[in-house]
Amino acid sequence: MSISGTSLGRRQFLAASAGAALAATALPGCAASVDDGSSGGGSGSGKTTTLTVMSTDDEKKVFQAAGKALGIKINFVGNDATKLNAMLAAKNPPDIVRGLGATDTPYFAARGLMADLDPYFAKSSVLKASDIDPVNDVWRFDGEKQGAGPRYGMAKDWSQDQMLWYRTDMFEAAKLDPLSETEPLSYDELLDLGRELTKRRLGKVKVYGLSSSGLGTFTQLMGMTASAGGSLFAEDLLTVDFSSPEALKALQWYLEYAQADIGPNVANPNPDGWDWPTFQAGRMAIASDGYWFGGAIGGDAKVAKVSRFAPAAQLGSNRISPCFGATGYWIPKDSKNKDAAWKLFEAYFGGKPAEDRAAGGWGIPSLKSLRSKMPQDTAFQKQAFKVQEEELKHFSVLTFTPYTQLTALDAVINKVLPKAIKGKTSAGKVADQLNSLMNEQIAKGKEALG
Amino acid sequence: MSTGQLTDQAAGTGTSATSPSRPPAKTPRRPAPLRIRRARAFYVFTVPWVIGFLALTAFPLGYALWLSFTNADGLSPNTRFVGLENYREVFSDPETMDSLWRTGVFTAITVPLGILAGLLLAVLVNQPIRARGVFRTLLYLPAVVPPVGAALTFKLIFDRDSGAANGFLDVFNVNGVSWLVDPYARWVLIMLTMWTVGNGMIISLAGLQDIPRELLEAARVDGASPWQSFSRITLPLLSPVIFFQVVTGIIGSLQTFAPLLMSLSPTPAGVTGVPESNYFFMIHVFAQYFANGRYGYASALLWVLFAIICVVTFLIFKLSKGAVFYSVEPEQAKSKPRTIGDAR
């Protein structure tokens, strides 16, 4: 319809709307690409640099204070994996991103999404190579394995995630001896302890004897298999193998644990999503969580009084105590403000925020020089520190595949295991199912990666 | 020079090509014809929506369509065109078909149940009873609670070891039930869906109040029983309202995300913990996008769902002919509507 020369026709109107819509879609990307002083980090150019930081809400004030000291404005975005994926796909990522070094690094690095921080580390007078804890090697990836190659990020703090926290009051009530501070339990012993400590009434578990979930089932099975001397991943990281004797042993143990119904598991997940509320309420005797859990315990004097730390249990003779998180931060390759981001990164990892974190007890500092700041005021803190120092000797890096994300593998576990737990399927059959579904998933990831 | 331009020059300016130096004579500006003004107003008011539609609906739809023909994972550099491979996988993947079947069953249960319960409550609170307003408010309140809040509350109530539901059973020495895992999780989800039945109640109540009293009174005078009045007068006159609820209910139910809200957390990690009986189509889509990083396949799933919704809606419209009675025939709406400024 052409109304007249002075009015807008329907076609013109639709064309103009489409143009405006495209502009509206493209503008955010253009706006983000405006470099407002990337070489600075301060206000030298007369403009204030704005950095987008994606992290959890508890870190918002920390970053804002660090940014203020550097003259950098912080645009804070809450941690959200879906949003991060969208921002990365749109090549408009945050400048600093929170992530799990142990499992995120291979996936993002292999896709060329992480900035190589080696040149920055080489020049830094704050973060010196000799001071960086070896755990930060999980943030390195050479294209084939973790622990080598460029450094893509750094852990804010870390823990050996299969260590054990237990409540002495419950052990005393059950007339059980406290756990050794140096010698690890075997997984069979741990299962027996869990059974003894569990209290039930009318089909409900009133007190969980043992929570074995930690940071997820796949990583737990990965650590158990390694402690039995095997490996879930093939050397080329293109397949998993749950059928090896070591992996089968780990799987068998987990099925027994879940069928015994002595703690949260994939068939009966903890509604809180983590162990602390249940542990604090006196409804959990042993929690398989790393040193970081002590941060929560330290906030409750009553629970601190009855809490003790113990080494990670072992499935075999290959004593290891891995870290599955090494939660920290990385700078995306497409960040428009890498230099300023590095300044903030340095301040966060080497400045006051790092000292405060070390003293907070929520993890082992990722700089060796800060280790002396770990809390040792109360009896529980002293004991935890002593046990942790001893356990450090057994730390090792377990390489994760770059071809898929941990969530995809945990999804397979959550699909297969609940049926197996209820149906009492044999570990061998479960292993075959896991192999088939996970390897298919990894193959698709490999195909997309090229 | 186009005819239009010539016409403009002749009619608007009064100048001619033979006298370029003469300044145009100023004539009082005539207001644009009403039809043009109305058209302008129409475009001015609709342009924000059209831009929003193009940027936030048409563009994403088109982009998702393109993705559906690739093996994109959103992040990898080597995205490849795979043709109809993703669509072939949609129809051969048992997990997809199972999730679609579960969604269909859930829809078949919750939509009629929700409409029936809403209608029943509407009939009840339409009675001339004391404190009717209070009852209406109380019954509608749960629908106002944000879905996330309602889901969290349900999780706490139905937790196996510390939830109120098992606490209640405990009083009677009855064994606790694992409500939030299979096979009970589906029923908890249906209860959660029914929790918002107040929405349907309000719509049905509005429909009930629109029914002329005289019709019901005439029926009563003629000796009709309450059931006869309800089934012969109320229900037929409510049929457009019920039809509306059927259509929107089915579309909403096919797209439901409620199971994700009841999982550990509405995140890619949380989606992996959704019990199998609540693993619906949209949960599968979310898992494919964000847990498995299969953007291409997930986009194909979404387009298939879009097609299913279109077909289902078309069938409902076709099948409802003769079952829905409008007090004003919809055909009448096809005639030219009267608008403001109409000279008639």
Chai-1 contact restraints between the chains, C-beta under 6 A:
chainA,res_idxA,chainB,res_idxB,connection_type,confidence,min_distance_angstrom,max_distance_angstrom,comment,restraint_id
A,I3,B,I36,contact,1.0,0.0,6.0,A-B,restraint_1
A,I3,B,A39,contact,1.0,0.0,6.0,A-B,restraint_2
A,G5,B,G4,contact,1.0,0.0,6.0,A-B,restraint_3
A,G5,B,D8,contact,1.0,0.0,6.0,A-B,restraint_4
A,S7,B,I36,contact,1.0,0.0,6.0,A-B,restraint_5
A,S7,B,A39,contact,1.0,0.0,6.0,A-B,restraint_6
A,L8,B,Y43,contact,1.0,0.0,6.0,A-B,restraint_7
A,F13,B,Y43,contact,1.0,0.0,6.0,A-B,restraint_8
A,S17,B,V50,contact,1.0,0.0,6.0,A-B,restraint_9
A,S17,B,I51,contact,1.0,0.0,6.0,A-B,restraint_10
A,S17,B,L54,contact,1.0,0.0,6.0,A-B,restraint_11
A,A18,B,L54,contact,1.0,0.0,6.0,A-B,restraint_12
A,A20,B,I51,contact,1.0,0.0,6.0,A-B,restraint_13
A,A21,B,I51,contact,1.0,0.0,6.0,A-B,restraint_14
A,A21,B,L54,contact,1.0,0.0,6.0,A-B,restraint_15
A,A21,B,A55,contact,1.0,0.0,6.0,A-B,restraint_16
A,A24,B,A55,contact,1.0,0.0,6.0,A-B,restraint_17
A,T25,B,A55,contact,1.0,0.0,6.0,A-B,restraint_18
A,T25,B,F59,contact,1.0,0.0,6.0,A-B,restraint_19
A,A81,B,P268,contact,1.0,0.0,6.0,A-B,restraint_20
A,T82,B,F290,contact,1.0,0.0,6.0,A-B,restraint_21
A,N85,B,G74,contact,1.0,0.0,6.0,A-B,restraint_22
A,L88,B,L75,contact,1.0,0.0,6.0,A-B,restraint_23
A,A89,B,G74,contact,1.0,0.0,6.0,A-B,restraint_24
A,R111,B,L75,contact,1.0,0.0,6.0,A-B,restraint_25
A,R111,B,S76,contact,1.0,0.0,6.0,A-B,restraint_26
A,L202,B,D170,contact,1.0,0.0,6.0,A-B,restraint_27
A,L202,B,N175,contact,1.0,0.0,6.0,A-B,restraint_28
A,L202,B,G176,contact,1.0,0.0,6.0,A-B,restraint_29
A,G203,B,N175,contact,1.0,0.0,6.0,A-B,restraint_30
A,G203,B,G176,contact,1.0,0.0,6.0,A-B,restraint_31
A,K204,B,D161,contact,1.0,0.0,6.0,A-B,restraint_32
A,K204,B,N166,contact,1.0,0.0,6.0,A-B,restraint_33
A,K204,B,G176,contact,1.0,0.0,6.0,A-B,restraint_34
A,V205,B,D161,contact,1.0,0.0,6.0,A-B,restraint_35
A,P269,B,L264,contact,1.0,0.0,6.0,A-B,restraint_36
A,P269,B,G273,contact,1.0,0.0,6.0,A-B,restraint_37
A,P271,B,K155,contact,1.0,0.0,6.0,A-B,restraint_38
A,P271,B,D159,contact,1.0,0.0,6.0,A-B,restraint_39
A,G273,B,L264,contact,1.0,0.0,6.0,A-B,restraint_40
A,T407,B,P268,contact,1.0,0.0,6.0,A-B,restraint_41
A,T407,B,A269,contact,1.0,0.0,6.0,A-B,restraint_42
A,T407,B,T272,contact,1.0,0.0,6.0,A-B,restraint_43
A,T407,B,A291,contact,1.0,0.0,6.0,A-B,restraint_44
A,A408,B,A291,contact,1.0,0.0,6.0,A-B,restraint_45
A,A408,B,N292,contact,1.0,0.0,6.0,A-B,restraint_46
A,D410,B,T272,contact,1.0,0.0,6.0,A-B,restraint_47
A,A411,B,T272,contact,1.0,0.0,6.0,A-B,restraint_48
A,A411,B,A291,contact,1.0,0.0,6.0,A-B,restraint_49
A,N414,B,T272,contact,1.0,0.0,6.0,A-B,restraint_50
A,N414,B,G273,contact,1.0,0.0,6.0,A-B,restraint_51
A,A448,B,N71,contact,1.0,0.0,6.0,A-B,restraint_52
A,A448,B,D73,contact,1.0,0.0,6.0,A-B,restraint_53
A,A448,B,S76,contact,1.0,0.0,6.0,A-B,restraint_54
A,L449,B,S76,contact,1.0,0.0,6.0,A-B,restraint_55
A,G450,B,N78,contact,1.0,0.0,6.0,A-B,restraint_56
